[in-house]
Amino acid sequence: MEADETLRSQVKIIGIGIGNSDFEVGFFRKTYKVPFPLFSDGDFTVHKQIGEVRTPFFIVVQKDPDGRQRVAMTKLGGFFSVESFLEKIVASTNLQQGGKP
């Protein structure tokens, strides 16, 4: 996604380590080479605010043309492949892939 100018400038992905410490999130990031920001939620504050969803849970945020940000997609559970996950992101944001890097 970072290699595509359109997606890179308008979509961000974050991961929330529900019940995890900074150390655990860092270990996960390094082990699985996660290219997007991950945040720890050791005290379950975010977990409670988003409805106590199960994990893993992904949030896709899109910046609209007027500069506002909105949640374009959430994903509970893992995904089959990075490519299929990216396809879902593109579909949920109505963006076209192929922007120059």
N, C-alpha and C positions, 0 to 999 in steps of 0.2 A: 504494500500500500504506500509506503514511503517513497517508492520509486515512481509513483504516478502523481504528477503535479496537481491534478484536480482533486484526487482523494486526499493527498497529503495536506492540502491547504484547507480542506473543508470537513474532514472527518477525523476524529480522534477516538481511540479505544483506551479504556482504562480497566484494570482488574482490581478487585477488592478482596483482600485476604481475610475473609470473615473468621474471626477468632484467632487469627495468626499474628504473631509478633513481627516487628521489623526484620529480625533475623530470619524468621521462617519465610517471609515474603522475599527477602533478598536471596536466600538459598534457592527458592523456587525459580526466581528470575534467572539466576545464573545456570541452574541445572537444565532448565528447559529453554534457555536463550530467548526469553520473552522480550519482544521488541517494543512493547508499549508500557506505559507507566502502570505500576502495581502499588497499591496502598494497603497498609495493614489496618485491621479493625479489631484489635485485640480485645477491646471492651464491648464489642458488638453494637456500638452506637449507630454506625451506618446500616448494619444488618437490620436493626429495629426500624430505622427510618424508611427502608425500602421494602418493608413488609415481611421480614424474616424469611427470605427466600433461601432455598437450598443452594449448595455450591457444587461446581464452579458456576459463577454468574458473571456475564460480560455486559458492559454498557457501551453502546456506540453513540457518541455525541456528534452532532452535525452543526457547523456554523452556517446559519442562513445568510443570504445576501445582505440583509440589513444588519448583520453583525451579532444577532442574538444566537444563542446556542439552544439546541433542543435535543432531547433523547430521541434518536432515530430508530433505535432497536435495542432490545435487551435479549440476552441469550442465556438460558439456564441450561447447564450441563455442557459437556464437551462437544466437539464437532469432529466430523469425519476427516476433514483435511483443511489445511489453511486455505486452499483454493476455493473450496465450497463455502467456507466461512466468509471469504472476501466477496464471493458472488452474492451472498445474503446481505452483506453490508451495502454493496452497490445497489441492489434492488430496494433496500429499505430507505436509501437516501435519494433515490432518483437521479443519481449522478452517472456520468458516462466515464468509463475507464479509458485510458489512452492518452492522458495529458503528458506533455513532455516533462521528463525529470529535471 
